[in-house]
Structures are given as C-alpha cells and as structure tokens.
Amino acid sequence: MCGIAAAVPADRSAVEAALAGMSHRGPDGTAVLDDPRFTLGVVRLAITDLAHGDQPLRSPGGRAWVVFNGAVYNHHRILDEVGVRAPSGNDGHVVGILYEKYGLRFADHLEGMYAVCLYDLELDLLVVAVDGIGVKPLYAARQGGALFVSSTPETIPAELRPFACRVAPGTVWSSRGDVVAISPRPREGTLRDLVVTAVRDQIPAEVRWGCMLSGGLDSSLLTAIATREVGRVSTFTAGLEGSADLDAAREVAAYLGTDHHEVIFDEAEIPDLLDAVVTHTVSPDVFTVLGGVGTWLTARLAHDAGVKVLLSGEGADELFGGYGFYADLPPAMVEPWMRFEQRDLGARECLRLDRCAMAHHVEARVPYLDSAVVAHARALPPARKIDYSVRPARQKVALRQVAEEFLPAHLAHRPKMPFPDGAGYLHAVGRFAAGRITGADLAELFEQPEAAAFLQAAPEMQGYGLRTAAYLWQRWSARFPDLSADYRGLVRRGLLRRTLRHGTYTREDFLAAID
C-alpha cells in the first residue's frame, strides 16, 4: 500500500508537495524519480518484501518506470507463466513485466486491488490503470500541456485541481488518449471456492494482519474462513457500550477463538470523530462519514496493536443484495439498482475504507471484491440473491448458504444492520446534529445552490438525516471551501459520490442516477 504521484512534464516540487500531503499513506519510505519528461513519486507502506521492495520500479527490459499502490495477489503465478525472474519480491514488479509483454492490455492479467502509474520511455507516454472496482483511488488533472496524477485529489496542485477527475475503475489510459477497458481473465469455481481462494490469497505473509469484525454475516464469514486457513486470527471491533455489534462480534470471536480487540467510544467523542472522517475522506456524504467512523476507530485500534493489514467485508451487500431497502424495491429494479451501487463502490465504500484505514497506516483488503467473486456474483440469478417467496424477503441467499459451512445457523442468518445502527450511534449522531443545526441554519443553507443540491438528497435516517447532512456540509465546506463551491462539479467528475434517498426516489431519479 502506498501513495503515488506523477507529473508530465517533470515537476519535482509539485510531486514532493503531493507526497508530503499524503505521508500518512506511506510512513516507511519516500522516493522521487526525475527525468526531463516526467517525475514519479511514491510514499511506501511496506507489506511485501519489506527490505527490498522500494519503488519506483524499472521494468526488466528498461522500457518503463512504475509506481504502484495496492496489491497483486497473483504475482507469483504471473512470474511462473512469463518465465521472468523479478529483481525483488515486490509484487509491483509484475506490472512492468506485463507491460513489456502485453502493452496497454497488461492489466487484464492482474488479480488484485491497484492503482498504477508508469512512464513508457520508448513512446514518451504516461500510462495509468485502476482495478475494476476502484478499490485503490487515483485522480488525474490535465490542462494545457500539464498532466498530474495522484492518489488523493487534494494533493493535486491548486492550479490543476479544478480540472481533476477520478480515474474510472477498470480502465487503462494513456497521455496520448488511449482508453482500454480491463478484461480480467475468467476463473471458474463455486462461490464457496472463489471466496475461500480470495481470503487465502489476501492474507499477507510478512506483516501482522487481522479481520474487521462487526458480527454480521460478511465479516464473520471472512473471519471464519481465515481461521480455518491459518488458525487463530486477530479481530477488531468498534461501538458504543451496549451496542448490538459489540455483542455480536464477541459471540463470533468466542465461537471462532480469535484474539479479539474492541474499542468502546462514547457520545462525547462524536464531534472529533466526525471532523476527522470528513477531513480524511474529503467528503460530506452522510453514508461515507458515518460508516467511516467505524473504519477509523477499528483501523486505529489495529495500528495500535501492531497490525498493518485488515481484511474487510466491503462489497458483499452490493454484490449479493444485502441492503434492507432492496427487499422493498420492485423485483425488476433490484438488479439495475445493484449495478448502480456496484459502479459507485469506488467513490463510496472503498473510498471510506481506503482513506480511514490509511490514516492509521493500515491497508484494508476486500476479498468479496476479488474480480472472480464479483464476476460470479453478477452472473447469479436474482433469486440466488433475494428470495421474495418468503416475507420478509430473505437476502444474500447464496452467501448465507456458503456461511452455513463455517458458522452456526443463527450467525449465518443474522439480519443486516448498518454500522451506525449496529454500533449503537445512529441516534447519538442525530441528536448531536439536531442540537447544532437550527431551523435558521437550514434556511440559510437552502439559499446556497450547492448546499441545497446536497441537502435535497439527504437520507431519511429515522428523522435525523437532514440535520446530520447539514452539519457534515458545514464542517466540510469550512474545511474545504474551494471544493464546496463546486459540489456538483465534483460529483460530475467522480470526486464525490451521488447521494440518493433510498426508498424515496422516483423513476426519474433512478434513471438519472444510472446514466
């Protein structure tokens, strides 16, 4: 895991400034490579080949320099297939090897989560690539003859920031205008075998690791599989005292025999937690920020325990029909809506996970978003995700059937509970926001076009949504005034997610959202 930046033409001072702004992403080393045509830079969190895995990386034929953020889980298999010996154990070496062999189709052969930036010395070409979901973030800005790429949009130089956009997941593009859709190589297997393989591949070999555990289906299944694979694992949970997640996680941890850690926070910490998550996610989005509180606390707890990698259950709800509102949709709308949610993962769940975990020097890995698991889930018939023949509808049918092998039935079939509910602080945040946001505050915000556009999409949140959204907007706009002035532009360029009120949308809202 790293933070990366690149400038074309060369601009060492801008790249160094960007790296300084994301130093939390890479506390184990900083490197900058200069050439008259380009500058590449990286801050490193050492997870693979701790002693010799420094970047930038030179391709074996000398054609390209590479900086890389993420993890390639099949790098050993790639080296065996191409018959090339890498100069170190850094998994990023396979990027240059594959680029020399396959050109712009190199990413078809990668299995993992990644954001790549390389410079082709022969073609004078900058090439970037992002994994199919966008688990690893990458942003680019181009104006005139200047091009800048960074892991975080706020570290792009100020004069280029208005032109910044998120690099689309699942694409490779170049500075001469090439755009290639990544086509991962198919891998066959049952859902059970694909998930088990994903967990096995994502367990690191050289650093301490653990599992985020809420006690729900997704995290409990990952933890159970990891326990079967390697024995006793470390688990990490956050919540208010007496919350459902703490109790459920303790039950799962006791059943599996994990080394369980938990952080119990109180309502007095809510203002500081919200500010921290808004600052690190650079987002006012209610779902991003409230979910980010749990990630923030859990990653901080893991870091304090000496853990560098956490396995997390992101993506399972979007792939297997886990959100409660899915059961209330007309069946014909479920699959289109899930496709929209999946497309939005990189700008929402994965952004929250990446930003809040990396704030504490922890890499979060997501087995459910392995490309083979994603492809299998997308191919499942709707009835294998949501069973409407019973009331209430039974959700995540296929995944619960896998879980029955690893967990007792009552754990495999525990109902979904989002983090703010399960951790016991949804109402606490709502009460806090209601005490801070007055009717006059709301009236003033609705006079501001950008704020009004945001607030009109505020979630219901059991009556607290509008004031919570208003409070987060106030904090975000105070922290990032230049961004709040262009809220709709940020949404359009993929720098913020589109927020929709689940369950209160119209057909027109939905069609606009999936355009």
N, C-alpha and C positions, 0 to 999 in steps of 0.2 A: 504494500500500500504506500502510495506516495502522493505528492502534489507535483504537477508538471506545468511548464510554461514554455512558449516558443514565440519568437518574433522573426518576421521576414519583412524587410531586410534586417540585418543584425541590429539589436538594441539591448546591449548588456545591462544598462542601468534599469531599463523597464522590466526586464526579466528578473533581475536581482530584487527589485522592489516587489514584484509579484510573489516571489518565493518567500520574502520576508513576511508578506501579508498572510501566507498560508504555512508558516513554520510549524504550526501545531500538527499539520498533516505528515510531517517528516522530521521527527526530532533526532534521528540517527545519522543525519548527514545531509549536506547541501553541495551541489555541483552545478557548474555552468560551463557550457561549451560554446566558444565563439568561432565564427567563420565570417568573412566579409559578407556572405549572403544570408546568414541566419544566426540566431542564438537559440540554444536549447538549454533548459534548466530543470532541476529536479530537487525536491526535498524528500528524504527517504525514511520510511518506517521499515526497519529491517525485519523480515519474516522468513524469507527463503535465502539460503546461502549467506548467513549473517556476516561472515568475514570477508567474502569476495564478491558480493552482489551489487556493488556500486554501479551507478549509471552516470552519464549516458552510455549506451551500449553500441559498439560498432558491429555491423553485420560481417559475417566471416569473409565475404569477398571484398569488403571495403566499400561497398556501394552506398550504404546508408548509415546514418546515426539515428538512434532510437532513444526516446524517453517513454516510460511506461508506468501506468498506475493500475493496480489491480492484481489479479492472479490468473495464471493459465494453468488449469488443473490437469491438462493432458500433455504437458511439455515433455515428459519423459517418453511418452508414446510417439510424439512428433519426431523427436530426435532419433528414435529407433527406425521410424518409417523413412526418413530422408537420409539416414546414414551419415549424419554430421555430428561431430563432437563439439559441444559448446565449451567456450573457454572458462566458464564458471557454472555454478548450479543455479544462477539466477534464471527464473522461468521466463523472464522477458527476452532472453536471447533468441527464443524461437520466433519472435516477431521479425527480426532481421533476416533470419534463415528462411522463413516462409516468404518474405517479401522478395528476396532474391530469386526464389524459385517460381512464385506464382504472381508476382506483381500486385496489382490492386485487389486481387482475389485472395490475398494472404489470410484475411480474417475468417474466411469460410472454414478454415482448419483449426481455429482456436475454440477451445471449450473453457469458458470461464467468465469472469467479470473484468472488464478492461476499458481503459481509455488510452489510446496510443497516439503518439505524435512522432513522426520520423521525417528526416530530410534525405531525399534521394540526390546524391552528389552528382550522378551522371546526368540526370534530367533537370537539375535545379528545381526541385519540386518538393513542396511540403505536403505530407500525407497524414491525415488523421483518421481514426476509427474508434467507434464506440460499440460496446456489446449490444445484443439485440433488444434488451430491455432498457438499457441506460442505467444499470446499477452503478457504474462509475461515471461521474459527471465530467463533462468537457464543454467549454464555451469558446466561441470564436468571434472576433470582430475584424471587419475589413473596411477600410476606407481609403480611397485613392490607391497608392502603392503600398500601404502598410497593412500587414496581417498580424494579428496577435491571438494566441491560443492559451487558455488557462484552465486549471481545474476549478477555479472559483470565479464567478463573474465580477465580484467586487474588486479583484486584483488586476483586472484589465485596465490599462492606462485610461485616465479620465477622458481624454480627447477621443478615444475609440469606444468608450462604454456605451454611448447612445446607439451604436451600431452592433452591439453584442447580441448573439443569439446562442441558444443551446444547440450543440451538435446533435442531430437527430439520431436516436438509438438505431442500431442495426445498419449503419451506413459507414462506408469508406468514402472520403472525398479528398480531392487534391486542390492545390492552389491554382491549377490551370483550369479548374471547373469540372473535373471528373466526379461523378457520383455513382457509387456502386452499392447495391443492396446486398448485405451479407446473407449468404445462404448456408447455414450450418449443415454439416454432414449428418444425415439421419442416423439415429441409433435406436434400434428396436429393443423392446422389452416390456414387461408388465409394469404398471405404475409402481408396484411394490419394489421391483428390482431397480427401476430407474431412480427412485427416491433414495434407496439404500446406497446405490452407487454414488449419487451426488453427495450424500453425507460423508461417505468414506473418502471420496476424492478431496473434499474440502477441509478435512481435519489436517492441520499443519503438523509438520514433522519436527520443527526446530524450536518452536516457542510454546509457551503455556497458552492454553486456549480453554474455552468453556462454552456454555449454551445460555442464551437468554431464555428464561423460563417464566411464563405467566400462569401456567397450569391449564391453559386452554389446549385444544386439540393440536394446533400446528407446532407450538414449541415443545409440547410434551412428546409428540411423536418423534421429532428430531432428536430430543434428548434420549429417548428410549433406544432409537437406532444407534446413536453414538455410544451409549452404554453397552449395547450388545457387541459393538465393533471393538471397543478398546478397554472396556471395564469401567471403573469408577470415573466419572467426569465431574467438573465443577459447574454449578448452575448459579444464576444471578437473577434476582427479582427485586422490583421496587413497588411501593404502595404506601397508602396511609394505614395506620394501625386499624386492624379490624376489617380491612378490605377483602373482597372476595378473591382477588388474585393472590394475595399473600397466603391465604388459607389453602387455595387450590395448588399453588406451587409447592407449599410444604408437603401436601399429600403426595404429589407426584415425586418430589425429591425423596421422600421417605420410602415410597414404593420401589424406586429405582436405586436407592442407596447412593445418591450423589453427595458431593461435598458442596452443601448448599450455603449461599450467601444472600443476604437480603438487606436492603436499605429501607428504613421506615422514615418517611418525611412527614412534616406537619403543615397545617394550613399557613403558618407564618412564613414558610419558605416559598409560597406560590409566586409572589411578585418577582423575586430574584430568579426563580426558575423560568418563568415566562420570558423575562428580559433576556436571559442567557440563550434560550432557544430561538427567540426572534433574531437575536444578533448573529448566531451561528448559522441558522438556516437562511437568513436574509429574506424572511417570508412572514407576512401577517396571516397566512392561511390558518383557519381555525383547526382543521384536521392535522395539518403539518405540525403546528406548535403544540397542541395538546398531546398528540401522540409522541412528539419529540421529548416531552418531559420525562417519560418513562425510559426512552433510549438514553437520554442524557444521564439520568441517575444510575442506570444499570451499567453503562459504559464507564462512568466514573468509579463505580464500585469495583468493576472488573480490573480497571487500571491499578487501583489501589492494592488489589490482590496479586499484581504482577502478571496479569493476563493481557496478551496482545491481540488475540483473535476471538471473536464470538460468533457462533452460529445462531442465526435468527430466522424466524418463520415468515418473513415478508413474502407476499405474493400468493400465498395459499388461498386467501379469501377471494382475490380477483380471478384466480385460475379455476377454482372448484366451487364457486358460488356460495361464499361464506357470509357475506354481509346480510344482516337481517332484512333490509329493505328489498333484497332480491325476491324473497318469498312473497312480497306484496305486489310485485310487478306482474303485468300480464305475461304469461309464459313466452309469447312471441318476442317480447322486448328484452328478455333476460340475456340472451347471447349477444345481441348488439351492445347492450349496456356493459356487459363484461368485457367486450373488446375495447370499448372506450376506456374503462378502468385500467385494463392492461396497458393500453397505449400511454396512459397518464402515470404509470408507476414510477418512471424515472424522474418525473418532476414532482412527485409527492412522497410516497412511502420510501423510495430509495434515496431521495434527496435528504429526507429527515434522518434516515438511518445513517447515511454516509456522513453528513455534517455533524450530527450529535455524537456519533461514535468517534470520529476522527478528532473532535475537540479534545478528547482524552487519550489520543494516541492509540486507539483501538480500531482494528479492522473488523468490520462486520461482514460475514459471508452468508449467502442466501441459497441454500440447497434447493428450495422449491422453484427458484428462478434459473436453475440449470436448463440449458437450451433443450435437452431431450425431455425433461419433465414438462416444460412449457409446451412443446410440440404435442406430447401425449395428451396433456390436459385439454388443449384446444381441439383435439380430434375426438374427445369423448362426446357421446350423445348427451343432450341436455338432461335426460332422466338419470344419468350417472352422476350428475352434479346436484340437482334439486329434484326431490321426489314430491310431486304435487298430489299424489294419490292419498296422502295422509294429511291431517290437519292437527297442528300447524305443519307446514311443509318441512320435510327433512332435508337439511342442507349438507353439502360436502359429502355426498353419499360415498363416492369412490374412495376418498381419502380416509373416511371413517372405517371403511372396510379394511384398508391397509392397517390402520391403527389397532384393529381388533387382535392382530397377531402380537403386538408389542405391549399393549396396555389393557388393564381390566375394562370391561364394557362401560362402566359408569364414567371412566376417564375418556375413553374413546368417543363417547357420545355427549361429552359436556357441551352445553349450549355456548354459542359465541357470545363474548362480552368484550366490547372495545376497551382499550386501555383506560381511558378516563373513567369509564363505568367500573371496570373490574378493579382498578387500583383505588377506587373509592373517592376520586376527587373531582368528578364532573360537576357536582353541585357546589363543591367548595370553590372552584374557579368561577362558576356562575355567580355565586353570592359575592365573591370578591369584585368581579367586574361590575355587578349591579350597584355596589357601593361606591364605585369610582366613576361610573358613567351616568350623567344626569340626562334628563329629557332635553335640556338646553344643549348639552354636548352632542346628542344625536341630531338635533335640528341643525346645528352648525355643520356637522359632518355631511348631512344630506344636501347642504348648499354647495358642497365641493364635488364637482362631477366625478373625479376619480374615486374619492371616498364613497360616494353614493353608489357607483357601479360595483364596488366591492361589497358594501353592506347589503345591497339588494339580493345578493346570493348567500347571505349568512345562513348557516344551518339552524334548524329548529332548536336542538339541544335542550329539549324539555323546558322551553321558555327562556333559557339563558343565552341563546345563540347570538341575538342581535347585539346585546351589550358586551358579550365576550369578544365578538368580532370588532366592535368599535374600540374596545380597549387595546386589542392587538394592533389595529390600524394606527392608533395614536402612538404606540410605542415604536412601531416600525417606521412611520413617517418621521418621527422625531430622530430616530437613529439613522435613517437613510432618506433624507429629504429630496435628494435628486432622483431617487427611484420612485418615490410615491407620486411625484409629478407626472410620471409616465406609466401608471399602473397598467392601463390597457395595452400599451405598447409592450410592456414586459410580458404580459400574458400571451400576446400575439407572437412574440419571439421565443416563447418557451422558457422564459426566465422565472415565471411564476405559473403555478397550475391554475386551471379553471375550476372554480368552486361552484358546485351545484347543490341545491337543497334537495337531498334525496327524499323522494316521496311527495314533493310539492311542485314538481316540474310539469310543464306542458309538453305536448308532442313537438312543438316548435323549439322549445328549449333543448330537448333531447337531440333533435336533428341538427341544431346549430352546434351543439357540443361535439358531435362526432364528425362534423365536416372536416 
